[in-house]
């Protein structure tokens, strides 16, 4: 089984490489010259995309083939007051540069994670409408980068709203208002407080959405300890995807702050997971959600190399013997 490690958004090793520089709406609205204000947004967006290309080149140098792009690339892109702004046209050249890079390195997998305010299961129509608008932004960016959007944006189920079963049914109801192209873009992740693995499987199986198993979240929020008996169901949710199955890995900061992510990943904890699924899939891409980002990935690879069952392939990939 091939295992590839990835990380999200920020490189702690690449200096001045933020892809999430922004402008608040308060600052934007105070600028009297609207054209100048829009140009400032465009300059920030271009700087973020230029840094994204730098990060991707750094990842290539470190053999990191899996990366989650920041959802904050384009400031105020989904704000009502910028509805007339054609941001894709403004950043077209920057997107094309990323497209050329990704086409030259097709083994590199990139995707997004929708922000916490993207709530498909909200009972409020305006929240649903804005959520769909934000998902459309992700779709446009993927298309602009030459990435096929299918199964490229992960999100949580949403809010419990005091009645988890009803909230699950609200997701199904609201999903019908999401256009088919955006539906196909999505993946769902079990969370650490409300919607556990079984809840998320219920939606994924009913709506043909791939499930991203978050091992840390499961340990923090589960109905049953034995997740392994449902692993085949998780695999089946990926049967319509051309991408390898994906999961999230992180370690608790402490027993007292169990839900919080630690700086690094505990290799023994990670191997416990991998040994349970060994042989069930030919490849799995594992997104590290540790505070130290790419540094946590590099440290984990060094730690894993000490184990006899690990056969290192490159800087961020290995086989489980």
C-alpha positions, 0 to 999 in steps of 0.5 A: 500500500502506497501512502502519500503525505500532504499538508495544508495551506501554510508552509512554515519552512518557506519564508514570506509565502502566505497565500491568505493575505486579505483585506477586510470589508471595513477597509475596502468600504472606506476607500472612496475610489471603487476602481482603486479598491478593486485593484487592491483586491486584485493585487492581493489575490495575485500575490497570494497566487504567486505565493501558491506557485512558490509553495507548489515548487517548494513541495515538488523539491521536497517530494510532497505530492499532496497539498490543500490550497488555502480557501482564502486566496481571493479576498472578498470574492464572495462578498455581496458588494463585489458581485460585479467583480470578475476576479477570475478574469483579473487573475487569469495569468496567475491561474494559468501559471499554476495550471502550467505547473500542475500539468507538468507535474500531474502526480501532484494532488491539490484540493480545497477545504471549505471554510466553517461558514459554508453550511449546506445544511443550514435551515436559513436560505440566505446562509445556503445561498452564500454557501453555494456562492462560496463553493462556486468560487472554489469551482472557478478557481479549480477550473482556472488552474486546469484542475478537474473539480470532481472530488476536490473540495472537502467540507463538514456536514455543518451545524447540529442546530439542536437536532442532529437527525433533522440536521442530517435530513436538512443536508439532503434537502438542501443538497438538491439546491446545489448544482450537479457540478458543485455536488460532484466537487464535494467530499464530506468529513466526519467532525469532532463534535457533532457528526461522527463517522456513521452520521457522515457515512449515512449522507455519503452513501445516500448522496454518492459523496466520498467520505474523508475519514478523520482519525483524530476526529473519530477518536474525539467523537464516536458512537462505536470504538470499532471504526474498522468494521465500517472501513469498507463502507468508507472505501465504497464511497470512493468507488465513483472517484478517479482519485485515491482515497483520502484521509486526515491525520492529526494528534491531540494536543493533550488529554485535556485538550484532546480536540486541539491539534498538536504541533506534530503527528504521533507516528505510533498513532498513525501506524495504528491506523495504517496497520488496520487498513493495510492491504485494503486499498492500493494507495491512500493520501493522508492530509496532515493537520498539525500546527507545524504543517510541512515541518510536521510532515518532514519530521513524521517521515523521519520518524516513520523511516525507523520502523521496519514495516516502512519502505520509504519511496521519497521525501513524503511517500512510503510503502507499508510492507 
